[in-house]
Amino acid sequence: MKFSKLTSALLMAAAVGIAAAPLSSAIAAPDAAKIAERKAKKSQAVGEKAGKAIAKAFELYNAGDVKGAIALLEPVQPTADFDKAYVWRFLGQMLIEKDQNRALSLMEKAAKLDVLSFNDQRDLLRTVADVNTAAGNWQKALDFYNKWMDFTGEKDATVELRIANCYYQMKQFAKVIAPADRAIAALPKPSKDPYTMKFAAYYELKQIKKAIEVLETLLTLFPAEKQNWVYLGQFYLMDEQPEKALAIFDLAYKQGLLKSENEIKNLANLYNQGNLPYYAASLLEKHMNAGLLKKDRTNLTSIATSYNASREFAKSAKYFGILGELEKDGDAYRRQGDSLTMIDKHGDAIVAFNKALDLGVKERGKVHASMIGAYFYQGKMREAHQQVQLARQHGQEKIANSWAGWVKERAEKKGIKL
């Protein structure tokens, strides 16, 4: 898996519903007295001329005629600061979809005047931050989120998460952690989004152990989500903790979370790496029989070799035979023969060895050497002697010589002339 793609995918998931960006590095320190003063401030009213235009524009807007409302307000030239702020704010909000840059310009000018009621100014600062985020103006968005926090003094988990996201987009990864932690603290119930931000930041900072800690927490909080199991297992592998990776993937599989071909193959590889070849073979066999895995060279070889490593020789012989027949592979039949000799099926082994020779194998001498024992244990000394000679001819002198004395001695005892 390519983790650059992984982190971007995670952040896309975490940013769902976020139309804005985050805050500055320093935590705002709002002035409680000023906030109380702003809240207590009496609301102003717009002037008569501006008020009429605004009222008519509202009528058009509520009737769905946004273009008409914009056309009505654009010529208005208010003189009082409050009227300016009110008109610019309303006009800017209506222009967001049509002309984002102009909308921002108008709303930023309105916010700068700081004359609107507490609620209107609060909402305006947040809107400006959100629209800047949508435009990818990360630093400006941060500035306005800071202004919003300073103006309201509120602790808002969503804003903190947007701050973390913005720092991430600006590649200031170390600054992502604090707002993500503040979002976690402010949330009434756990959400995966701030943890996702922390994980992505730690990964970018190459702090893999820290990233693992976050993933472990995510898994504890959201055990039903497959990606938490998969990512944690993969990061254990990155951190060279294969035992933990295997435990995680094994548990995920037992819960029915691993279902794809690649996931099954990866788990089988981990079983083999953990010296559990029987589990690897039986896993692949189960899913090949179910149709998830193809009955091809790769999968048949993996099943056969894993069963062979776990000393399940009858099963390994079965799958080497299937492979030999499917691929017309002499080496597969050679390995089938070797497996059969391990369970004393020497006659069947001879059949497999002959198929190997007929199809052609790179190391014919090894086949002949194996056939010596298969014939010997059947009491067929002449055939065993013949294989001794053939093994010598094909570069297996040492093995052939070690068998030669045994074959001769047994033949003499049985009265067989070689």
N, C-alpha and C positions, 0 to 999 in steps of 0.2 A: 504494500500500500504506500502511496505517496502522501506523506503527511502534510506537504504544502497544500495539497488539494483537500486533505482532511480538515485542516484548520479553517480554511475558507468556507468549507461546507458547514462546519459547526457554527461559525459566526453568522452565516446566512440564516441558520435555524434560530440562533439566539436573537437575531435582529428582527424577527417577524413582529410586525406591529410597531416597529420603531421607525418613525418617519423623520427622526431628528438625530442630532449628534450630542456628544457629551461635553463635560466641563474642564476647567483648568486644573493644574496640578495641586494648587493650594485649596484646602477646604475653606469655603466661605465662612466668615465670622460675622453674621448679621448683627446689627445694632437693634436690640429689642425695643429700646425707647423710640427709635425712629419708626420701627414697624408699627408700634402701637399708635404713634402719631398719624401715620399714613392711614391706618384703618379708621381712626376717629375723624379724619378729615371729611368735611361735608362735601357732598357731590355737587358739581357745578352743572349748569345747563348751557347748551349751545345757544349762540345768538339767534335772533329771529330769522334772518335771511338764510343762514346755514341750516337752521333747524327745519325750515320748510323743505329745502332740497333733500336733506337727510330723510325726512319723513316720507317724501314721495319716492325716494330711492328704495327705502325699506319696503314700500308697497309693491314696487316692481320686482324687487328681489324675492319677496315672499310669494309672488305670483309666478316665479320661475323665469322672469325676464331679466337675467343677469346683465346682458348686453345693454338693455335699456337703463338699468340702474347705474352702470358704469358711465354710460354716455351722459346721464343726468348730473353725476357728481364731478366728472372731470373738469368742467368749466368753472366750478365753484372756487373762488379765491378768498378763503376766510382770512381774517386779520388777527383775531384773538388766538393765543396759543392753544387754548382748550378746543376751540373750533377746528384749528388746524389738525391737532392730534386726533380728534374724533373723525374728521373727514378722511385724513390719510390712513387711519387704521381701517376704517370701513372699506375704503377704496382698495387698499392693499390686499385685504382679505379676499375681495372679489376678483382681483387680478392674478391670484396665485397660479391658477391653471393656465391662464392666457399669456401672461408675461411675468414670469417668476422674478426676473431681475428688477423690474420696475416695482413689483409688489414689495420686494424686500426693501428697496430704497425708500418707499413711502412709509412702510411700517417701522423701519429703523429710525426715520426722522420723527415719527410720532412717539416712539419710545424714548428718544433722547430728550424730548420736551418734558417728560415725567409730570404731566398735569392731569392725567386721567384718574378716574376713581381707582381705589385700591384693586378691586377685582378686575377692572378693565386693563390696568397697567400690568398686573400679574399675568393675565391671559395673553396679552400682547407680547411680553418678553418671552414667554414660552413658545408662542407661535413663531416668532422670529427665529428662535433657536431651532425649532423643528424644521422650518422651511430651509434654513441654511444647511441643515443636515441632509435634507433631501437633495439639495444642490451640490453636496460634497464640499461645502465650505466649512471644513472641520474646525479650524481655529476660531472663526467668527461664531460658529455655533457654541463652542466652549465659552467664549466671552459672554454670550447672552444667557447661557445656562448659569454662569456665575452670577450675572446680574439678577437673574430670577431667584436664585438661592439667597442672595444678599437682600433682595427686596422683600421676599416672603418669610425668610427664616425657616422655611419648611424642610422637613426631611422626607424625601421622596425616592422610593426604591427604583422607580422607572427612570427618573432623571439620573440617578447614580449609575444605572446600567447603561444609559446612553452616554454618559461621561466615559465609562470604561470602553465602550465601543468606539468612541471618537478617538481616544488615545491609541487604540489598536490600529485604527485606520491611518493615523499619523505615524505609526510605527514607533510610538513611544511606549514600548511594551511594559517597562518597569512601572509606569504610572497607571497601568490598567488595574493592578491588584487592589489598591486601596479603595477606589470607588466600587469595585465588585464586592469587596468585603462589606462595605457600608450598605450596599443593596441587599446583601444576604441578611444583615442585621435588621434592616428596616422592613423586610417582607413579612407579612402576617403568617404565611406558610411557605415552605421551601419551593423554590423554582430552579429549574436546571440552568436557566440562562446566565446568571452571574457566575455559576461554577464553570460553565462553558467558556466564558470570557477569561477566567483565571487560568483554566487549562490551556487555552490557546496562547495566552501570554507567556506562561511558563515554558511551553514548547518552543516558542520563538526565541526565548531567552536561553534555550538549551539547558534548562533546569529540569531534567527529566524526572528526577525523584520528586520534586515539587508537583510536577504534572501528575505523577502517579498518585500522590496524596489526594489531589483533587478528584481524580477518577475513582479512587476508593470511596470517597465521600459520596460522589454521584451514584455509585453502585449501591451503597447502603440506602440512600434516599429514594432511588428510583430503580429498584431491582427488576422491574418488568421490562425495562427498555433495553433491547438487544445491543444497541450501539455502546452502552456503558460496559458491557461484558467484553465485547470485541475490542474496543479501544484499550481497556485495561490489560487484557491479555497481550495485545500487541506492544504496549509500552513496557510490560514486564520483560518481553523478549528484547526490546531495545536496551533495557537496563541489565541485560544478561541475568535474568531470573527465570530460567526456563521451567523450573518446578512450579513456581507460582502461575506462570502462564498456562501450563498444562492444567493445573487445578481449576483455573478460571474457565478455560474453554471446555473442560470436561463437565463442569457444573452447568455451563450454558447449554451444552448439548443435551444433557439429561433433562433440562427444563424445556426442551423443544425449540430453543432459540436459534440453533444452527441448522440450516436446511439446504443451503446452496451446495453445489458441487465443490467449489473452491473451499468452502468452510469445512466440509467433511474431509477433503484431502489434507488441509492444513492441520486438522485435529489428528489425523492418522500420522502425519509426519511428526507431530509432537509426541505421540505415543511411542513411535520408534526411537526418537531422540531420548525419551525417558526410559528406555529399555523395557518397553511394554509392547513388544511386537505382536503378541496375540491380539491385544485390543485393537491395534492398527489393522491387522488382517481381517478380523471379524467385522469391524466397522465398515471397511471398504466392501467386503463381501455382502454385507446386509444391504448396502445402498446400491450396489451393482445389481443385485438380484431384484431390488425394488424398481430399477430402471432409472435412478438418478444418475448413476455413473455408467459410462460406456464400457462395454466389454471389449476393450482395446488393449494393445500391447502394454501401455503404461500401467493401467490399473491391474491387469492380470499379473504382470511382473511384480507389482507392489504387494499384491495379496500373496502370491506364491512365496516370495522371498521373506515376507514377514512371518508367514506360517512356518517356513523352514527355520527361521531364527528362533522361533518359540518352540521348536522341536515337535511341531504338529506335522510330521512328515507325510502322513496319508493325505492331509489337506494340501500340503505344498505340492505333492506329486499330482494331485487332481488338477490344480491350476496351472502347473507347468505343462501338463498334458493338453489342457484346453488352449494354452498359448501356442504350443507347438503345432497343434492342428490348425488353429486359426491363421497363424503366420507362416506355416510351413518352415518352422524354425528348428534347425538341428540342435542348437545349443539349449533350447528349452527342453527338448527331449532328453538331452544329456543330463540336465539338472533333474528332470523327472526320474530318470534312472537312478541317480544318486540318492534321491529321497526314498525311492522304493527299496533300495538296498538297506537303508537305515531301519526299515520295519520288516526286514527279512523276506520281502517279496521279490526274490531273486529272479524268478522266471519272468515276471512282469518287467523287471528292470532290464533284462536282456532284450525284451521286445522294444523297450524305449531306447536302449543304446543302439540297436540296429537301425531304428528310425533316424536317430541322430546321424549315424554314419551315412545312411542313404541320402539324407538331405544335405549333408555336408556340414562339417564343423571346422573351426580354425585349428583346434588342438585335438586332433584325432588320437594322439598318444594318450591323453587323459581318459578318453572313452575306452580305449583298449585296456588301460590300467584298471579302470573300474570294473570292466567285464571279467577280469581275472578273478576277483573276489566273488562276483555273482555266480560264475560257473563253479568255483571252488566249493562254495557252500551248498551247491546242489549235488556235489560229488562228481561233477563232470570234469575229470582231470585232463582228458585229452583237449577239450575245448579251452580249459584254463591254460594249459601249456601253450596252445596256439596263440592265445591272447598275450602271453608273456613275450612270445617272439615278436608279435605285432607292436606291442608297447615299446620294445627295444628299438624297433625300426623307426618309430615316430618320436624319439627323443625322451622316452621315459625309462632310461636304463636303470636308474637307481631303484625305482619302484618295482620294475620287472625283476631285477635281481633279488630283491628282498622276498618276492613271492616265489621265485623259481625253486628254492630249496624246499619250501612247504609243499608246493605242487608235486615235486619229484618224490618226496617222502610219502605223501598221502597216496600217490599212485602206486608206489611199491607195496604199501600195506594192502592195497585193494587188488594187487596183481594186475594192474593196468600198465601196458607198455606204451610209453610215450613216443 
